[in-house]
Amino acid sequence: MILRLNRGYEKFENILLEYIRFFSTKGEDFVIGQRNQIKLFDLEDKKINIKSFKVPHFINKIAYKYFRKSKAKRSFEFANKLLELGIGTPKPIAFAEFSSIVGLEKSFYVSEQLACELTYRELVEDSNYPDHENILRQFTKFSFDLHEKGIEFLDHSPGNTLIKKRENGNYEFFLVDLNRMEFHKAMSFDMRMKNLCRLTPVKKMVAVMSNEYAKLYGESEQKIFDTLWKYTSEFQERYYRKKRLKKKLKFWKK
């Protein structure tokens, strides 16, 4: 087993090991998905969450042990890098990996639990959400800052940005689900637009984001909208085609 802790958390090694080793029977359920699970635990006066990644299939077991970093290790390292670059994410605490001779078996990522008012998803689902346009414009500025710093968040989707309201009425944004990320010296216009295309199918939201992005970037609002809407439409088409295919496969299995 490998356990790596961030500085300042060394004194919690034993209790974190206990939480991880007995993850299936301890903790409070937070997200129980088909692939990954997240549970909440107490750590002194803090609430933390531990994400358990699904056991990889045989080929990935070998790959994650000998050739690639595990999702837990990438999440931990990317979180630290984001904080170094001034980008919000729940504070990383540790990651753990359990391996056999064959390869990686289980991996866990530990971070502080962050209380927030909403995610980007609420803006998509509720057009009347209070302060909707202001939040959307501030989120667009946040995304622009990511791009300016060369951060390509490959899972830039509705549920992966936590949004917290400050006392001054502005908003803070925090990225989660960090294991797929690339860092560049610079990002091209196309890379930027493709990075935003998974966020919303709502044309009005795309128009607001295009307007705000144009204020920050050296391209016309029309070009930004046309390009972003093109990539958004293509993504939505692929997404629903995939859903239809899965539905057909389930039908034939029956």
Backbone bond lengths (Angstrom), bond angles and torsions (degrees), N, CA, C in turn:
res aa  C-N    CA-C-N  psi(-1)  N-CA   C-N-CA  omega(-1)  CA-C   N-CA-C  phi
1 M - - - 1.456 - - 1.514 110.72 -
2 I 1.325 116.83 142.51 1.458 123.12 174.96 1.520 107.92 -116.85
3 L 1.331 117.00 129.84 1.459 122.35 173.28 1.517 107.91 -129.77
4 R 1.322 116.67 123.92 1.464 120.54 177.52 1.515 109.20 -123.54
5 L 1.334 115.47 127.85 1.453 121.23 -176.93 1.524 110.53 -114.00
6 N 1.325 116.07 147.61 1.453 119.77 172.26 1.520 110.11 -73.26
7 R 1.314 115.09 155.51 1.465 120.56 -179.40 1.530 109.96 -57.96
8 G 1.325 115.17 136.36 1.456 120.93 -179.80 1.513 113.47 99.86
9 Y 1.339 115.98 -12.33 1.463 119.81 -178.79 1.527 112.28 -110.88
10 E 1.318 117.27 5.71 1.469 120.46 -176.26 1.536 112.10 -58.39
11 K 1.328 116.32 -34.56 1.475 119.56 -177.08 1.529 112.67 -68.18
12 F 1.340 115.80 -13.89 1.467 119.78 -179.44 1.530 112.44 -97.81
13 E 1.329 116.57 10.68 1.458 119.92 -173.91 1.524 112.45 -55.04
14 N 1.325 117.25 -48.13 1.470 120.24 -175.26 1.524 112.41 -65.50
15 I 1.334 116.20 -42.32 1.469 118.63 -178.39 1.527 110.90 -70.49
16 L 1.334 117.23 -35.53 1.460 119.84 176.87 1.526 110.97 -66.95
17 L 1.329 115.79 -38.73 1.470 120.02 176.43 1.524 110.78 -61.25
18 E 1.323 116.02 -40.24 1.469 119.96 179.48 1.530 109.94 -64.59
19 Y 1.338 116.56 -45.80 1.464 120.19 179.06 1.531 111.30 -59.10
20 I 1.318 116.37 -42.57 1.466 121.01 -177.00 1.527 111.06 -71.04
21 R 1.322 116.45 -45.33 1.470 120.13 -177.74 1.531 111.55 -64.56
22 F 1.334 116.35 -33.36 1.473 119.92 -177.63 1.531 110.80 -112.17
23 F 1.336 114.86 33.01 1.462 121.41 -176.69 1.528 111.93 -55.99
24 S 1.307 118.13 -38.00 1.475 121.41 -174.91 1.526 112.65 -67.65
25 T 1.331 117.83 -23.77 1.469 120.16 -175.97 1.525 113.36 -114.49
26 K 1.337 117.84 -11.25 1.462 120.96 -178.46 1.516 110.60 -111.34
27 G 1.338 116.36 169.43 1.454 121.32 173.76 1.518 114.24 85.33
28 E 1.325 114.35 168.30 1.464 122.77 -179.39 1.531 108.73 -105.96
29 D 1.330 116.33 124.85 1.468 120.27 -179.55 1.530 110.71 -58.20
30 F 1.333 115.79 133.29 1.469 121.48 178.43 1.527 109.98 -121.87
31 V 1.332 116.19 -55.37 1.466 121.53 174.00 1.524 107.46 -133.93
32 I 1.328 116.85 117.29 1.457 121.08 178.12 1.532 107.09 -116.39
33 G 1.324 115.57 93.77 1.452 120.68 -177.98 1.516 111.72 -99.03
34 Q 1.323 115.04 176.98 1.464 119.81 178.55 1.523 111.17 -69.23
35 R 1.337 116.69 -32.02 1.464 120.20 -177.39 1.523 112.08 -101.26
36 N 1.325 116.81 -50.33 1.468 120.78 -174.08 1.521 110.67 -122.72
37 Q 1.338 115.55 157.76 1.461 121.27 177.74 1.525 109.35 -129.04
38 I 1.330 115.88 143.63 1.472 121.32 174.92 1.519 107.68 -125.58
39 K 1.335 115.39 130.99 1.462 121.27 176.42 1.523 109.82 -126.01
40 L 1.338 115.38 152.81 1.457 122.18 179.09 1.523 110.21 -101.43
41 F 1.346 114.97 142.76 1.464 121.76 179.65 1.533 108.50 -139.04
42 D 1.334 115.83 158.51 1.472 120.89 174.95 1.513 109.51 -93.69
43 L 1.334 115.18 138.34 1.457 121.57 175.60 1.521 106.62 -136.11
44 E 1.363 115.34 96.96 1.457 122.22 -170.46 1.528 108.48 53.81
45 D 1.334 118.14 -120.89 1.464 120.42 -176.71 1.529 112.33 -93.43
46 K 1.330 117.01 7.79 1.465 121.09 -177.86 1.530 110.64 -109.01
47 K 1.323 113.80 156.17 1.455 121.27 170.55 1.532 106.47 -104.93
48 I 1.328 116.88 130.18 1.463 120.42 179.03 1.521 109.12 -120.58
49 N 1.343 115.56 160.29 1.458 117.14 171.54 1.523 110.09 -122.45
50 I 1.299 114.61 145.90 1.461 122.05 178.42 1.524 107.91 -120.32
51 K 1.316 115.08 123.77 1.463 121.14 179.80 1.517 109.08 -101.74
52 S 1.317 115.88 123.20 1.456 122.19 177.58 1.521 108.43 -101.97
53 F 1.328 115.99 119.38 1.462 120.34 180.00 1.524 110.06 -85.47
54 K 1.329 114.28 147.05 1.456 120.57 179.41 1.531 110.71 -59.23
55 V 1.326 116.01 143.70 1.470 120.20 175.87 1.531 108.18 -61.07
56 P 1.333 118.08 124.40 1.471 120.04 -177.23 1.523 111.98 -69.77
57 H 1.332 115.95 156.53 1.461 119.03 175.77 1.532 109.50 -70.94
58 F 1.318 116.51 172.40 1.467 122.41 -167.52 1.534 113.14 -53.31
59 I 1.335 117.10 -48.12 1.474 119.96 -177.63 1.521 110.71 -63.18
60 N 1.346 116.08 -44.04 1.467 119.50 -179.62 1.523 112.46 -69.47
61 K 1.324 116.89 -29.21 1.471 118.66 174.91 1.529 110.04 -55.74
62 I 1.315 114.79 -46.16 1.471 120.30 179.88 1.525 110.16 -68.45
63 A 1.348 115.74 -45.13 1.471 120.11 -177.20 1.520 111.60 -61.09
64 Y 1.344 116.83 -45.13 1.460 120.14 -176.41 1.527 112.71 -71.35
65 K 1.297 117.05 -22.79 1.469 118.10 178.17 1.525 112.41 -86.44
66 Y 1.338 116.69 -37.44 1.464 118.80 -169.85 1.538 114.57 -112.26
67 F 1.328 118.26 -22.32 1.469 118.92 -171.69 1.527 114.53 -125.22
68 R 1.320 117.63 -29.96 1.459 121.14 -176.90 1.515 110.24 -128.45
69 K 1.326 115.41 156.68 1.461 119.55 174.72 1.529 108.90 -76.23
70 S 1.322 115.75 145.33 1.462 120.16 177.94 1.524 110.42 -68.04
71 K 1.323 116.58 162.53 1.463 120.87 177.90 1.528 110.93 -61.40
72 A 1.327 116.65 -35.91 1.462 120.30 179.58 1.525 110.99 -66.58
73 K 1.324 116.64 -44.71 1.469 120.05 179.86 1.512 110.97 -65.55
74 R 1.342 117.06 -41.74 1.465 119.95 178.00 1.526 110.84 -62.79
75 S 1.330 117.07 -42.52 1.468 120.46 178.84 1.524 110.68 -58.46
76 F 1.321 116.34 -45.09 1.462 122.58 -179.65 1.530 111.04 -63.34
77 E 1.318 117.10 -49.15 1.470 120.96 -177.70 1.526 111.38 -68.33
78 F 1.332 117.11 -40.37 1.464 120.08 179.42 1.530 111.17 -66.50
79 A 1.334 116.88 -37.52 1.468 119.84 178.18 1.520 110.41 -61.93
80 N 1.324 116.74 -44.66 1.463 119.77 178.15 1.529 111.58 -62.75
81 K 1.330 116.21 -39.53 1.461 119.78 179.96 1.527 111.06 -67.32
82 L 1.339 117.45 -41.18 1.456 120.76 177.90 1.522 111.20 -59.19
83 L 1.323 116.22 -44.20 1.462 119.54 179.41 1.526 111.22 -63.82
84 E 1.328 116.69 -38.80 1.475 120.25 176.20 1.524 111.14 -60.89
85 L 1.325 116.64 -33.10 1.465 121.78 -178.51 1.531 112.73 -88.54
86 G 1.326 115.99 2.17 1.457 119.72 177.49 1.512 114.78 81.34
87 I 1.327 116.92 23.08 1.467 122.23 179.56 1.532 108.94 -105.66
88 G 1.327 115.82 135.26 1.455 120.47 -176.13 1.523 113.33 -72.31
89 T 1.322 114.87 137.64 1.459 123.16 171.13 1.521 106.57 -161.53
90 P 1.340 119.85 149.15 1.465 119.69 176.59 1.526 110.46 -54.12
91 K 1.319 116.26 139.16 1.467 121.96 -172.88 1.530 111.46 -59.72
92 P 1.339 117.65 122.26 1.467 120.50 179.43 1.525 111.45 -73.37
93 I 1.325 115.99 139.98 1.468 120.97 -178.55 1.528 111.23 -113.53
94 A 1.327 116.95 -47.44 1.465 118.93 -174.09 1.528 110.02 -167.40
95 F 1.329 114.81 168.34 1.467 120.31 165.81 1.523 107.47 -141.18
96 A 1.323 115.65 155.28 1.468 121.11 179.88 1.521 109.20 -137.80
97 E 1.336 115.36 146.11 1.463 122.12 177.89 1.528 109.40 -133.06
98 F 1.328 115.37 137.11 1.457 121.75 175.02 1.525 107.61 -117.67
99 S 1.325 116.20 124.55 1.465 120.60 -176.28 1.521 111.29 -124.82
100 S 1.328 114.95 156.50 1.469 122.75 170.35 1.522 107.18 -115.89
101 I 1.316 116.46 -175.35 1.469 119.98 177.01 1.530 109.71 -61.90
102 V 1.322 116.02 -35.79 1.465 120.54 -178.43 1.523 110.91 -66.03
103 G 1.344 116.46 -46.25 1.458 119.25 -177.51 1.517 111.68 165.22
104 L 1.327 117.00 -159.05 1.455 122.31 -177.36 1.521 110.44 -68.75
105 E 1.328 116.55 134.03 1.458 121.62 177.19 1.529 111.15 -103.79
106 K 1.312 117.43 -63.17 1.464 121.85 -178.10 1.528 109.50 -130.09
107 S 1.328 115.59 150.15 1.457 118.95 174.09 1.526 109.07 -143.15
108 F 1.335 115.83 150.99 1.457 122.56 -174.27 1.526 109.58 -137.04
109 Y 1.329 115.60 142.09 1.462 121.43 174.90 1.526 108.10 -121.09
110 V 1.335 116.50 130.84 1.463 122.64 -175.71 1.523 109.43 -116.06
111 S 1.322 116.51 129.55 1.464 120.42 177.22 1.526 109.57 -146.34
112 E 1.329 116.19 165.87 1.455 119.70 175.80 1.524 109.38 -69.64
113 Q 1.324 116.54 142.75 1.461 121.19 176.37 1.528 108.74 -78.51
114 L 1.309 116.56 132.46 1.462 121.46 -177.48 1.524 109.41 -112.93
115 A 1.333 116.18 120.18 1.461 120.13 175.13 1.523 108.44 -79.20
116 C 1.333 116.47 132.63 1.463 119.54 -178.93 1.522 110.06 -142.24
117 E 1.339 114.94 160.85 1.459 120.17 -177.87 1.531 112.24 -80.00
118 L 1.325 116.53 -34.30 1.461 119.23 -174.32 1.519 110.26 -164.62
119 T 1.330 115.40 173.50 1.462 122.61 168.30 1.533 106.70 -118.81
120 Y 1.313 116.42 174.73 1.464 120.22 176.82 1.530 110.57 -59.22
121 R 1.316 117.18 -28.37 1.467 121.57 -176.89 1.534 111.84 -56.45
122 E 1.341 116.53 -38.90 1.464 119.47 -179.51 1.534 111.69 -61.63
123 L 1.330 116.88 -33.30 1.465 120.40 177.90 1.526 110.79 -66.78
124 V 1.336 115.79 -36.14 1.475 120.35 179.14 1.529 110.33 -69.68
125 E 1.317 116.59 -41.93 1.461 121.10 -172.38 1.525 113.69 -83.74
126 D 1.345 117.12 -21.35 1.463 120.22 -176.58 1.527 109.87 -134.01
127 S 1.327 116.39 98.45 1.469 120.57 -178.43 1.523 111.97 -68.92
128 N 1.343 117.36 -14.32 1.465 121.67 179.44 1.524 112.43 -99.91
129 Y 1.331 116.39 12.25 1.464 119.24 179.20 1.537 108.85 -56.85
130 P 1.350 118.50 135.66 1.471 120.33 -177.78 1.531 112.69 -53.55
131 D 1.330 115.86 133.42 1.463 122.66 177.48 1.531 112.13 63.21
132 H 1.319 116.19 30.22 1.460 122.97 -172.59 1.522 112.71 -53.33
133 E 1.335 117.41 -54.56 1.462 119.51 -174.49 1.520 112.08 -66.48
134 N 1.328 116.81 -38.86 1.461 120.42 179.10 1.525 111.06 -62.13
135 I 1.341 117.09 -44.12 1.468 120.86 178.10 1.521 110.07 -61.98
136 L 1.339 116.07 -43.90 1.457 121.29 -178.40 1.533 110.77 -62.04
137 R 1.320 116.86 -41.63 1.464 120.22 179.11 1.531 111.43 -67.41
138 Q 1.330 116.97 -40.01 1.464 119.55 177.61 1.530 110.93 -67.88
139 F 1.323 116.87 -35.74 1.461 120.39 175.93 1.529 110.60 -63.89
140 T 1.324 116.53 -39.83 1.464 120.66 178.58 1.520 110.55 -62.73
141 K 1.326 115.95 -40.27 1.478 120.25 176.74 1.528 109.86 -63.36
142 F 1.329 117.11 -40.65 1.465 121.94 176.51 1.527 110.69 -60.48
143 S 1.324 117.15 -45.04 1.472 121.28 178.87 1.526 110.70 -64.30
144 F 1.320 116.65 -40.04 1.466 120.49 176.92 1.531 110.37 -60.64
145 D 1.333 117.17 -41.71 1.470 120.83 178.01 1.521 111.53 -61.63
146 L 1.347 116.69 -39.22 1.464 120.56 175.15 1.528 109.88 -57.29
147 H 1.319 115.95 -48.64 1.463 121.38 -177.30 1.530 111.40 -64.45
148 E 1.318 116.59 -40.35 1.465 120.49 179.33 1.529 111.37 -63.21
149 K 1.312 116.00 -30.77 1.468 120.91 179.31 1.527 111.68 -89.84
150 G 1.335 116.64 5.68 1.459 120.81 176.10 1.506 114.57 76.59
151 I 1.336 117.06 20.42 1.466 121.02 -177.22 1.522 109.32 -94.35
152 E 1.321 116.46 114.37 1.460 121.65 175.93 1.528 107.44 -103.49
153 F 1.314 115.34 98.20 1.460 121.96 179.08 1.518 107.59 -82.67
154 L 1.314 117.10 102.49 1.462 122.16 -170.76 1.526 113.07 -71.07
155 D 1.327 117.05 -18.72 1.468 121.00 175.45 1.524 110.69 -107.25
156 H 1.334 116.40 40.66 1.467 122.08 179.56 1.528 108.28 -75.14
157 S 1.322 115.60 78.35 1.462 122.72 -175.25 1.537 109.13 -126.72
158 P 1.344 118.80 169.93 1.470 121.58 -167.72 1.523 116.86 -54.45
159 G 1.335 117.84 -36.08 1.458 119.01 -175.11 1.518 115.14 -89.54
160 N 1.327 117.45 -0.86 1.468 119.50 -170.54 1.526 115.09 -103.42
161 T 1.339 116.42 12.68 1.465 120.09 170.65 1.521 108.40 -125.49
162 L 1.333 116.33 116.04 1.466 121.63 175.16 1.524 108.06 -85.00
163 I 1.326 116.20 141.38 1.469 121.17 -176.19 1.523 109.11 -123.76
164 K 1.314 115.38 128.17 1.465 121.81 -176.58 1.519 109.29 -125.38
165 K 1.316 117.07 130.37 1.463 121.14 -179.84 1.516 110.78 -84.57
166 R 1.325 115.96 131.14 1.461 120.94 176.45 1.523 110.12 -84.63
167 E 1.336 115.40 167.23 1.466 120.41 178.93 1.525 111.18 -65.58
168 N 1.354 117.81 -28.43 1.468 120.66 -178.69 1.527 113.20 -82.35
169 G 1.336 116.57 2.93 1.458 119.91 177.59 1.516 114.42 93.83
170 N 1.340 116.98 -11.13 1.462 120.19 175.01 1.527 109.60 -82.08
171 Y 1.340 115.72 179.27 1.453 120.12 -174.77 1.523 110.88 -128.93
172 E 1.333 114.96 146.83 1.462 121.88 173.95 1.529 108.16 -110.13
173 F 1.332 115.42 148.99 1.468 121.06 -176.37 1.523 109.41 -125.76
174 F 1.329 115.90 138.05 1.454 122.12 -175.27 1.529 109.37 -133.76
175 L 1.321 116.39 124.41 1.466 120.90 179.51 1.522 110.66 -82.72
176 V 1.335 115.76 140.79 1.474 122.05 174.01 1.520 108.30 -132.72
177 D 1.330 115.71 170.00 1.471 122.14 -176.96 1.528 108.71 60.90
178 L 1.317 115.08 68.52 1.463 121.89 -162.75 1.522 116.04 -98.09
179 N 1.329 119.19 3.27 1.468 117.70 -167.14 1.526 114.64 -73.63
180 R 1.367 117.74 -9.69 1.469 119.56 177.65 1.528 109.29 -118.39
181 M 1.309 115.34 102.27 1.451 120.86 -174.80 1.520 109.52 -154.72
182 E 1.333 115.86 143.35 1.463 120.26 175.17 1.521 108.91 -129.18
183 F 1.322 114.84 149.92 1.458 121.27 -178.40 1.523 109.03 -120.42
184 H 1.329 115.62 130.33 1.461 121.94 -174.84 1.528 110.30 -124.80
185 K 1.324 115.90 158.37 1.469 119.65 171.49 1.517 110.12 -69.04
186 A 1.322 116.21 -35.43 1.465 121.68 177.30 1.518 108.51 -155.43
187 M 1.343 115.76 153.56 1.458 120.64 178.18 1.524 109.26 -116.28
188 S 1.327 115.68 132.47 1.462 121.32 179.53 1.526 110.02 -72.61
189 F 1.321 115.63 167.92 1.463 121.44 178.14 1.528 110.56 -58.74
190 D 1.335 117.54 -47.13 1.464 120.93 -179.82 1.527 112.02 -61.92
191 M 1.315 117.22 -42.14 1.466 120.82 178.04 1.531 110.52 -59.37
192 R 1.319 116.80 -41.62 1.464 121.51 -179.64 1.525 111.10 -63.49
193 M 1.333 115.49 -47.33 1.465 119.24 -177.91 1.533 111.54 -66.48
194 K 1.328 116.80 -41.82 1.467 120.07 178.02 1.524 110.64 -62.76
195 N 1.328 117.13 -32.63 1.453 121.19 -179.81 1.527 112.57 -68.73
196 L 1.328 117.55 -20.70 1.468 121.47 -179.04 1.524 113.21 -98.87
197 C 1.333 117.72 -6.40 1.465 120.13 -166.85 1.525 114.34 -75.33
198 R 1.326 118.78 -12.14 1.466 120.51 -177.59 1.523 112.71 -93.22
199 L 1.335 117.19 -1.28 1.458 120.13 -169.27 1.521 114.72 -78.08
200 T 1.319 117.75 -43.75 1.457 119.33 -175.88 1.532 111.67 -152.51
201 P 1.340 117.21 141.49 1.463 120.77 172.91 1.532 111.40 -92.24
202 V 1.337 117.20 1.51 1.468 122.11 -175.18 1.529 109.05 -83.48
203 K 1.324 115.47 114.98 1.465 120.84 -174.10 1.530 112.02 -60.89
204 K 1.321 116.73 -38.32 1.469 120.95 -179.76 1.528 110.91 -62.68
205 M 1.333 117.53 -38.45 1.465 120.91 178.20 1.524 110.44 -67.98
206 V 1.324 116.69 -40.31 1.462 120.69 177.51 1.527 109.94 -61.36
207 A 1.343 116.97 -37.94 1.459 121.26 178.99 1.532 110.93 -64.90
208 V 1.326 117.27 -43.42 1.475 120.74 178.90 1.527 110.28 -64.64
209 M 1.322 116.78 -44.18 1.464 120.56 179.31 1.533 111.13 -63.25
210 S 1.319 116.53 -39.30 1.465 120.55 178.76 1.523 110.80 -64.01
211 N 1.326 115.87 -42.41 1.463 121.04 178.22 1.523 111.46 -60.26
212 E 1.343 116.20 -44.52 1.466 120.47 -178.24 1.525 110.95 -71.38
213 Y 1.336 116.72 -41.06 1.473 120.27 -179.09 1.530 109.86 -63.77
214 A 1.340 116.38 -36.63 1.471 120.74 -179.51 1.526 111.96 -63.76
215 K 1.326 116.89 -30.77 1.467 120.56 178.44 1.527 111.40 -66.98
216 L 1.341 115.67 -24.02 1.465 121.00 -173.51 1.518 113.03 -103.36
217 Y 1.342 116.08 -18.45 1.462 121.32 -170.27 1.524 110.29 -124.70
218 G 1.300 116.80 152.71 1.459 121.87 -174.08 1.507 114.93 -83.90
219 E 1.332 117.34 50.37 1.460 122.03 173.69 1.520 108.18 -137.31
220 S 1.326 117.31 156.60 1.464 120.42 -179.24 1.528 110.18 -69.87
221 E 1.317 114.92 152.49 1.462 120.27 177.72 1.524 111.11 -59.28
222 Q 1.342 116.58 -39.29 1.463 120.55 -178.26 1.522 111.62 -63.94
223 K 1.326 116.44 -43.06 1.466 119.83 179.67 1.525 110.60 -65.18
224 I 1.327 116.12 -41.92 1.460 119.92 179.05 1.530 109.87 -62.20
225 F 1.337 116.77 -47.02 1.465 119.42 -179.64 1.527 111.33 -62.21
226 D 1.325 116.46 -48.41 1.475 120.05 -177.44 1.523 111.36 -59.21
227 T 1.333 116.08 -42.99 1.473 120.41 -178.08 1.518 111.06 -70.61
228 L 1.335 115.97 -45.58 1.467 119.88 -178.61 1.526 110.83 -65.84
229 W 1.327 117.86 -40.21 1.460 120.08 179.78 1.527 110.60 -68.02
230 K 1.312 117.31 -35.95 1.480 121.35 177.25 1.529 109.82 -60.87
231 Y 1.339 116.90 -50.01 1.464 120.48 -179.36 1.532 111.25 -67.40
232 T 1.331 116.67 -35.77 1.465 120.40 178.08 1.529 110.31 -64.05
233 S 1.320 116.90 -45.44 1.472 121.21 179.86 1.523 111.34 -62.84
234 E 1.330 116.17 -41.43 1.470 120.21 178.75 1.522 110.77 -64.57
235 F 1.334 116.14 -41.06 1.467 118.95 178.89 1.523 111.15 -64.44
236 Q 1.339 117.15 -44.48 1.460 120.81 179.98 1.523 111.35 -61.73
237 E 1.329 116.12 -39.18 1.466 120.41 178.79 1.526 110.71 -63.52
238 R 1.339 116.75 -44.35 1.475 120.53 178.18 1.522 110.66 -63.52
239 Y 1.322 115.93 -42.17 1.462 121.99 -177.50 1.534 111.11 -60.59
240 Y 1.337 116.81 -48.55 1.459 119.66 -177.41 1.524 112.17 -75.46
241 R 1.335 117.11 -29.09 1.461 119.59 173.73 1.525 110.07 -63.18
242 K 1.334 115.63 -41.46 1.467 120.84 179.00 1.525 110.72 -64.89
243 K 1.352 117.09 -40.59 1.462 120.79 178.65 1.529 111.12 -63.91
244 R 1.339 116.25 -41.69 1.465 119.74 178.65 1.522 110.97 -63.31
245 L 1.335 116.33 -40.19 1.464 120.94 179.47 1.523 110.71 -64.39
246 K 1.332 117.07 -42.90 1.466 120.65 178.48 1.524 111.18 -62.37
247 K 1.328 115.42 -38.61 1.461 120.13 179.34 1.529 110.72 -63.73
248 K 1.328 116.38 -41.97 1.464 120.94 178.57 1.527 111.00 -64.58
249 L 1.332 116.00 -42.02 1.464 119.81 179.93 1.522 111.53 -63.41
250 K 1.339 116.10 -40.34 1.470 120.06 177.24 1.518 110.88 -63.33
251 F 1.353 115.88 -38.31 1.456 120.05 179.97 1.528 110.43 -63.59
252 W 1.348 116.82 -43.86 1.467 119.98 -178.03 1.515 111.43 -69.86
253 K 1.322 116.86 -30.01 1.471 119.59 178.14 1.517 110.61 -66.29
254 K 1.352 115.55 -32.95 1.465 119.42 179.14 1.529 110.48 -67.60
